[in-house]
Amino acid sequence: MRLSPRHPRYASLRVRARLAEAHRRGLVVSEGLIAQGRGEAFDYLLGERTSPGARKAERAAAEWLLAARRPVISVNGNVAALAAEEVAALARAVPGLAVEVNLFHRTGERARQVADTLRAAGIRKVLGVHPTATIPHLPSDRAKVDRRGILVADVCLVPLEDGDRAEALRALGKRVISVDLNPLSRTSRAADLPVVDEVRRALREIAQQAERRRRTARPSRFTPFDARATLGDALATIVRALTRAAARSRIAPPRRRASPRRSRGIPGRSRRTP
Amino acid sequence: MRLSPRHPRYASLRVRARLAEAHRRGLVVSEGLIAQGRGEAFDYLLGERTSPGARKAERAAAEWLLAARRPVISVNGNVAALAAEEVAALARAVPGLAVEVNLFHRTGERARQVADTLRAAGIRKVLGVHPTATIPHLPSDRAKVDRRGILVADVCLVPLEDGDRAEALRALGKRVISVDLNPLSRTSRAADLPVVDEVRRALREIAQQAERRRRTARPSRFTPFDARATLGDALATIVRALTRAAARSRIAPPRRRASPRRSRGIPGRSRRTP
């Protein structure tokens, strides 16, 4: 289907087309397309832009990655399809950042495809194609990691991660930075530093902040971050957006319960043919 | 992947697996999987159950379908994959209900697959496989309808419909009943009677209500329905769910803005290895 740039949802339709194409090539699985839709719904509720709270979290994420001894970013099929360029920019901005392929639905072929996509974006060293270790408390196929990457990392950036894995990483004592548009997801709630933002916007901002910080003084410690406050902020943004959207659509305001007595029949009835 | 019934999201994972499988057979397109994800997010926010407001809308929908001279239900790939049985139950409950295949991404092969799925569920007559008319104000491939179905219908039940089509049908003076989990979608806002509920729950309830009403007195007129009030109700349900979920997750309440002074550092810090 050809997309018109004048379509009200052009930007999200383009992302959708890109992901559908990655799915045809086998890079993204069916479940990944469904996950994209869930993300879209929350991004829509968040106004499809980076909130001030998310920007603060992204700045903190940049600091943590720079302060880490062994930072790693975990990349799955959706992240590679959507944001390979942004992962490459982050790898340039954070010296020593390991980039590891990490698949929920792992096959050797898909792992190679993710790695190829990352290399095409300019990332030289990609870990995790041939896993060399496992992490505890996970089904075997999802526990596979690289002993030079996630296994030994002190800070793990896990965009679009599933809840079980995020919890397992945290249980290992690692600092977990998530990127997830659902502030109520298990991943967001498990993370030490949850970034509630779209993956490309988030990685771009983290990379820019890291570039900026490196030029001044590289952080040597982990500034405390209030994970609950940032999730509360995101929820507040959604509630405000719902209230505003309701007003714009002239839908009855959400606080007031509709009473049958206030019923005014079907609006626009008069325009109908009899 | 085998699913454990003890997984906290077993029901939605089963639906997901069913749709992914329908996608492999070509019944559901990639865009349909993404749309499913968007729906899932809203269903999650609505508590994955039929709200009292939705039930009221479903009762009204049953009455409108029984009062119609020429009622039709429009069926796309996602509806066929998820709810063929429920469409069949509705066709049994509403005498004269036309069932029409209606695809956003139409190919002859997909139209046949949708029809086959419906016939396998027990529906004898399926319209729209070979479209015989077009409706105005739509791109040609999405305008195709059956001259015995949607073209002449007075009431159109359009589950999981796109906004353009819902608006075009309404502009033709038809009474549009939508089933869509997003109360802010253009489809929900275009509909005369928007049902904000999951498609299988919604069709099941409409069918049951229609069975019940037929046994007493069949409605002879269209009871007015307050579309805005029902959408406002759905928004209120979502806002309440967000507030409750925030409290359950012990996230800072959405109404209060987080202040940097309230920061308590990273929770659970002490459990870490030094």
Contacts between the chains, C-beta under 8 A, distances in Angstrom:
chain1	res1	chain2	res2	distance
A	1	B	105	7.1
A	16	B	31	6.4
A	16	B	34	5.6
A	19	B	30	7.6
A	19	B	34	7.2
A	20	B	29	7.9
A	20	B	30	3.6
A	20	B	31	6.3
A	20	B	34	7.5
A	23	B	30	5.3
A	24	B	30	7.5
A	29	B	20	7.9
A	30	B	19	7.6
A	30	B	20	3.6
A	30	B	23	5.3
A	30	B	24	7.5
A	30	B	33	5.7
A	31	B	16	6.4
A	31	B	20	6.3
A	33	B	30	5.7
A	33	B	33	3.9
A	33	B	34	5.1
A	33	B	37	7.0
A	34	B	16	5.6
A	34	B	19	7.2
A	34	B	20	7.5
A	34	B	33	5.1
A	34	B	34	7.1
A	34	B	36	5.4
A	34	B	37	4.1
A	34	B	40	6.9
A	35	B	37	6.0
A	36	B	34	5.4
A	36	B	37	6.0
A	37	B	33	7.0
A	37	B	34	4.0
A	37	B	35	6.0
A	37	B	36	6.0
A	37	B	37	2.1
A	37	B	38	4.3
A	37	B	39	7.4
A	37	B	40	7.0
A	37	B	41	7.3
A	38	B	37	4.3
A	38	B	38	7.0
A	38	B	40	5.5
A	38	B	41	4.4
A	39	B	37	7.4
A	40	B	34	6.9
A	40	B	37	7.0
A	40	B	38	5.5
A	40	B	41	7.9
A	41	B	37	7.2
A	41	B	38	4.4
A	41	B	39	8.0
A	41	B	40	7.9
A	41	B	41	3.4
A	41	B	42	6.0
A	41	B	182	7.2
A	42	B	41	6.0
A	44	B	38	8.0
A	53	B	258	7.5
A	105	B	1	7.0
A	173	B	271	7.6
A	173	B	272	4.8
A	173	B	273	5.0
A	182	B	41	7.2
A	183	B	251	7.3
A	184	B	242	7.7
A	184	B	245	5.1
A	184	B	246	7.6
A	184	B	249	6.4
A	184	B	251	7.8
A	189	B	249	5.6
A	189	B	251	7.8
A	192	B	266	5.4
A	222	B	266	8.0
A	224	B	263	6.4
A	224	B	265	3.7
A	224	B	266	5.5
A	225	B	263	7.9
A	225	B	265	8.0
A	225	B	266	6.1
A	226	B	258	6.7
A	226	B	260	8.0
A	226	B	262	7.3
A	226	B	263	4.3
A	226	B	264	6.5
A	226	B	265	7.5
A	227	B	266	7.0
A	227	B	267	6.9
A	228	B	250	6.8
A	228	B	251	5.3
A	228	B	252	5.3
A	228	B	267	7.2
A	229	B	252	5.3
A	229	B	258	3.3
A	229	B	262	6.8
A	229	B	263	6.8
A	230	B	258	7.2
A	231	B	246	7.8
A	231	B	249	7.4
A	231	B	251	4.5
A	231	B	252	7.4
A	232	B	246	6.5
A	232	B	251	4.8
A	232	B	252	3.1
A	232	B	253	6.6
A	232	B	254	6.0
A	232	B	256	7.3
A	232	B	258	5.7
A	233	B	252	7.8
A	233	B	257	7.3
A	233	B	258	5.5
A	235	B	242	5.6
A	235	B	246	5.1
A	235	B	251	6.4
A	235	B	254	4.0
A	236	B	254	4.1
A	236	B	255	6.9
A	236	B	256	7.9
A	236	B	257	6.9
A	238	B	242	6.3
A	238	B	254	7.7
A	239	B	239	5.7
A	239	B	242	5.9
A	239	B	243	7.5
A	239	B	254	5.0
A	239	B	255	7.8
A	242	B	184	7.7
A	242	B	235	5.6
A	242	B	238	6.3
A	242	B	239	5.9
A	243	B	239	7.5
A	245	B	184	5.1
A	246	B	184	7.6
A	246	B	231	7.8
A	246	B	232	6.5
A	246	B	235	5.1
A	249	B	184	6.3
A	249	B	189	5.6
A	249	B	231	7.4
A	250	B	228	6.8
A	251	B	183	7.3
A	251	B	184	7.8
A	251	B	189	7.7
A	251	B	228	5.3
A	251	B	231	4.5
A	251	B	232	4.8
A	251	B	235	6.4
A	252	B	228	5.3
A	252	B	229	5.3
A	252	B	231	7.4
A	252	B	232	3.0
A	252	B	233	7.7
A	253	B	232	6.5
A	254	B	232	6.1
A	254	B	235	4.1
A	254	B	236	4.1
A	254	B	238	7.7
A	254	B	239	4.9
A	255	B	236	6.8
A	255	B	239	7.8
A	256	B	232	7.3
A	256	B	236	7.8
A	257	B	233	7.3
A	257	B	236	6.9
A	258	B	53	7.4
A	258	B	226	6.7
A	258	B	229	3.3
A	258	B	230	7.2
A	258	B	232	5.8
A	258	B	233	5.4
A	262	B	226	7.4
A	262	B	229	6.9
A	263	B	224	6.4
A	263	B	225	7.9
A	263	B	226	4.3
A	263	B	229	6.8
A	264	B	224	8.0
A	264	B	226	6.4
A	265	B	224	3.6
A	265	B	225	7.9
A	265	B	226	7.4
A	266	B	192	5.3
A	266	B	224	5.6
A	266	B	225	6.0
A	266	B	226	8.0
A	266	B	227	6.8
A	267	B	227	6.8
A	267	B	228	7.0
A	271	B	173	7.7
A	272	B	173	4.8
A	273	B	173	4.9
